[in-house]
Amino acid sequence: MTSKRNGRTPRLAPHSLAATVVLVFALVMAPAALSAAQENPAQPGSPAPAPVDRTYQLNIPAKPLPQAIADLSAATGVQVLYVEQAAFEHRAPALTGPYTLNQALRQMLAGSGFSYRFTGENSVTLETDPAREDDKPLWLSTLVVTPALAGEVKDQERYDRVEPTSRLTREQFEQLPSERRLSDVVDRMPGVFFRGPVGVNRDIKLRGMDKEYNRFEVDGVQLPGTGGREFRVNRLSPLSVDTIELLRNPGASYEADGIAGRIVTQSRPIPDRFTLSSEATTGGVDSLDGSFRQTRLAFGDKVSETFGYNLFFDAARVPRHKDKRKTTTDGAGDFREREVEDEEVVEDALNIGADLRWVMGNGRLHLKPRFDQQDSSKDKVKTKTRAGRDPEQELEDGTGEDWTGGTSLEYVHDYARGAQWKSALSYFKTEAEEDKTKQKLSAAGNSFALDRTEEESIGLEDDFWQLKSDIKLPLEYKLPQQLGFGLQARTRSRNQDKSKIEIRANGDRFDRTEPGDNFSITEDLLAAYLENELFLSDRFSVTPGVRVEHVKIDSRADSGDAVTSSRTDVNPSLHTRYAFNERLVLKVAASRKLNRPKFEQMVPFRKEKGDRFEEGNPDVTPASAWNYDLGLTYNTEHVLLSVLAFHKKVEDVIDVRNTGQQIDDKDLFRVGNIGAGWVRGIELEQRLNLGLWSDGLSGVVLWANQGLYDSELTLDETGEKQPFDEQRDYVINLGLDYRLPNQRTLITLAGKYLGDLEKVKGPDEVEVEQSRFLFDLGLRHQLTPRVTLTADVINVLDPDQDKKLFKGDDTTFDTETPGRVFYIGVKGKF
C-alpha cells in the first residue's frame, strides 16, 4: 500500500521484499545442499556395518509398533524402514534397561510377522516374514507416524525448571484443532484468553488481567509492535515454534516489565538430517468456500559438522465476518436506539524465518532473520435508528499494512564443567500504515444522502536494538550452585504520524487532527541481574536473585513540547523448588515486577474531548507489584496434575484520572496512578492417559486446565472499590484426544469456557461481556507414512457473544454472531 501522506519516500513493497528474501535463501542454500548430496550419495545394495554391538539404555513403554520403533530410532539414531500396512497391527512390548540393537529389535518384533536386516551404517529394514503369506506389503518407507499423544510423554523440562511454568511443545499443539496462527495455540494455555469473537484473537489477556500486563518474546526478543507494549500474536505463525512457555513468575534473568507474566517461544532445533514438511489448507466462514487459504513450507538440514539451517515460509489469507446488533432501552424499558452492523475483513499474512547455524569448536553461532507481515482490508456498513429521529448510516472502508522485520545474531559457547556464555545482538523494525474512510449519511426520503466524509491516515514506525549477554557458571563452594549473571542494553524508538480530515457535503475541509496524535518517543534501558541457584540437597534448591533496571525516556509531541525522564528500579526475586520424588515437585516464588506505561500515555499533550480536557503524562510512575506463587505438580508419562495459587499486590495502577482542576469550566483528566489493589487466583491443570488402566484405552487422553480469578482495585480519590478491568471470573480449557486403534486417525475435541467479564468504561458506565462456551473439533488421518489429511471445525456451537452496557439509566444489549470456521488440508513430511 502506498502512503497518502506527503513527504513519504516510496519503498520496496514488503511482498516484493519477502519474495527477494526467499530467493536469496534458495540461492544460498542450493549449493550447500547440492554439495552435501554429491559428497554423500545414496548407495543401495552396498550396506555398511550397523552399530549392533553398542548397548543402549532404553525406557520404551509398551505401545503400537510404529511408535515404539520411532522411540527406538530416537534413542539409537538408527533409521528404520518398515512395511507400512502390517506395521500398524502389532503392539510392541516394553523395553526397559540395557539392550543392544539386535536384542531390542528381536523383542520388539516378536510375534509381529516381521524380520529385519541391516541395510546401511545407520539403517534397518523390516521385512515381512515369508511364513506369513497373507501379508501384502504396499511399500517400504521411512517410518513417519503421528506424534505421541500429549498424555504419553513426561514434560521433564517443566518439572526441572525452578519457575512455576506451563509449556506446550510442538508435538502437542500440532494436534490441536486450528493452529493456523500462533494466537490459536496460545489460547489453549492455562489462564489465557483473548477478548473478541472467534477469529479475532489478537491481544493476550493473562491470569485475569488486561493485555497491558503481560509480555511476549521470541527467542529472547520482545518484538516491537503497533499497540501499547503488548504484541498481537495473530501476526505470527506457529510453524517455526518448537515450545511455548508461560512463565507465571519469571526470575531475575527476564525483564521485570510484565506483572501478569511472560510468554516465551523458542524456535525449532535444526534437524540432524534433511527434513521437509509442507502443508496446504483451505476453508471459510460457515462453508468450505475457499476464502481461507494457507500454504506452509519448512525444511532444514545439518549440511556438515559445521553448518546447519532451518527455513520457514507461511502465507495465509484469513477472512472474518462480523454480524452485530445493538439495542438501547431506557430505565422504563422503552426503545431508545438500535444499531445494525455488518463487517467484512480480509487479512493476508506472510511469515518468513530462518535459523542458520555455524559450529566452531565449543561455540555455536546462530543467525535468525525473520519477516512477518499482515495486510488487511475492511468494509463495514452500520445503520443507526433512534426513537423519534430519522435513521442514519455509516459506511467505512479501510486498508492496513503492518510488518516487522529484522534479525538476531546469537553466539553460545560451552566451557568445561557445564559453564556457558551466551550473547545476542538483535535489531527489528516495525512499520504500520492504515488508511480509513468513513462516510456518514442521513435519511433523505426513501434513501440516504451524504452528510460528511472523514478520512484518517496513520503511520507508525518502531525501531528496536538489543544486546544481551549471560553467563551460567556451576560452582562447588560448600554447596553445589548455578550462578547466573548478565547485562542487557536496549533502545526502542516509536514515531507516529496521524491525520484526520473532515469533508462536508459542500466540499469544505476541516483538519480534525488532535494533540497527541503525532509524537516520537525513545526509551533506553540498561539492566543487570544476578541470581544463584543453591542446591541444599538433591531435592531442594533455593534461587535468590536481583535485577536492576535503569530507563531513560525522551518524549516529544507535535507541538514541540519535549520531556526527558528517567528512573531506576531494583527488583528482587526468590524461587524455591523441592522435589518430593521424581514425579512430585513443589515450587514457591516471590518477585517484584513492573508495568511500564503505554507509549502514547507519556506524550506531553492536552486536548479537548467532549465535556472534558485530557492530558498525557511523561512522568507517570510505572505500576508495580509483589507477586507470590505457590504450586504443586505431579508429572509422569501418563498423568499430569498441577495446582497453583497466586497473589499479586499491585500499586500505582495507571489510567486516566480526574485531576480536580478545570479549564473553561471543563474537568481536566490526566494519565496518572489511580490506585492500588490485588489480583489473586487458582490455576489447575490435568492430563490423563487412560492407557494407565487399560491397554485398550491407550489411545485416549483427557486434558483440561482451569483458572479462577478475583481482584479488587481501590481508587485513591474516592476510595471506591471495583474489579480490575478485563477480568473474567473463570477461564476453562478442556479436551479429549482419541487415537483410533488403526493408529492412523486422531480425533481431538477442544472446548473453552469463558466466564463473565466486567469493564468499567467511565463514571456510571459499566460493560459486562457474558459467559460463553466455545467448542472445536479436529481430525488428523495418516493417508500414507508421509501424508496426513487434516480437517477442523472451529466454533462448532456458534454461540452469540452477548454484552450489556449499563450507562446511567440506559441499558444496551449487544449481540455479535461470529459464525463457524471450516478447514481442510493436507500435510506432507519427508
C-alpha angles and dihedrals in degrees: 000000000000117000117246092207119103120245097032115129115229112247140188109288110250091235088057090046091050092050089050091051091051091049092049090050091051093048092047096046101039096073092047092049091046091049091051091049091051093048094048108035119178112256110193114190094027104089120190124213114281123225091257097145099055118101118224127198103230133189105177117152122218108280143137112308098248092054092044090051090048089055091047091050091050092049096047104027090233118138114228125206116198147180102260105208103048096035092079094059100068131074114211120220123242119278115203124165136016117344137165115225091254092051093048094049094046092052094042094051098041108130094004097107091242135115126187142216133188111249102174146002091283104012137090127189123209115216133193113258106248089224089068102067092166091072111094109185117208101200145332115247142159108277110262118166137168108276119264114278116262089250095056100067130062113228097228096172092056089048093051098044117103096217122076101256147159124210142195119197126203091252088058103044094043086069095053120104106258116006091166095129130021090247090063090059098042089051090071094060123103116276094005125126137157120217114229140051125306112294095026097087102145115126120050117230108196133194095347095308135113124267093262092066099065135062132210130203140179118212091339096315124112096212118222116247144171103261129068106290096309121098125229101230094191085080090068134074122225090217096100095039122105101175137009115203128191108208104198096183109012123203129241094279090073127071113271092228111106119062096191094051142267132273112211127189127195125201125245115271120249109261123240092232135027110291127180128184127177135178137187122189135176134180145120148212111292091347144035091255096141095245088126114064131170135175124187134185128178127170137161144163144183094236094183141343088277104039137047137154148193124201127189134190127177126170121177140171111207120189123197132189126195122194108185134178126185127184125182125199131181128236092280092052094252120146116262108160144355131196126191116191131183119183132181119193129179120191124192113200128191123184123180125172143158143189115204114186131193120187116210112179106293092349132087125200118199126191110194114183119175139177123194122181135175122184121185141187125194136192120184135176119192125181121192126195123187130190111266094002137095116262121261131208134203125198119194132181129168147159131214138190123195125172139165122195137168145099145251124219109203130183124190123184124188119208134189120293094022100298116148137187120199128181131172134186114197136183125181133166131196125199124182131179127181130180120188133179125193124189116196116201133186129205117276110178109298094346141043129262126205112260102174143334127225121202120192129183126183129185123182133181124187121184123192130190122176138174119187130176126181135178125199113195125182111213137189105203110140087311132035107258142179109212118196129183136158151158133234132192120183136168124188126181127187128191124185126191115187134168133181122192127185118204118193123213090257091056098257112146127211128187108231096176109137132215109268093032091102120046147133127218132182121193121190121191130191117182140171130184140188126191134162128195107211115199103212088177139344088279105031128066134166123199117194117184145166133202125196119198128185116191128188120190129193113189128181131182126207088254088069094252110142131184132185120200136167140182140177124219129193111205118187124192138187126194125183128190126187122179112202088190138328091294108037123059134173122207128189122183137179127177145150115243136180139214113208117208124260114270094243090053090064096055114114100235141129123201138172112240118179110296096356147041123244130203136190120227121215090185098054111139117240115248113251136194143187106226124203124186130179118182140170121196131188109194128177136146091273105024137050120180120169135170123182131177123194140182127192121194103201126195134183096021109197124232141119111288138182110257094199090239126116135212117194089346091306124117117250116227121192136184106256149127107297104181151306136264147137141268122199139166151150123246122195132188131189134179124171130179106204088208084083087081103029137016088219089064096045091112094059122088125175118199135175144155131195135195123195115188142184134173144173129201119192114204114225097218102047105016087233115154124218139154121269112267120267095017120148120200092220136022113180131176122185136167151159129222116198123183110194119232090256085069091220100086127068123184119192127191117190128179135181128198118198119194126215117301122208124196126184104216100176145319108330091355123112130167122203120194107201125230121267141176121229122196130191132186128203137185129194117183123179106221093180133353088273105032128065129185117218130196129174137178113198121200093010094179094044096209120189118250105233127194134177123204117198113196117165106309093335125098123197121200111205121190125182125184114200101180132219122293122216126198132181125175150146130237129200128194122188 
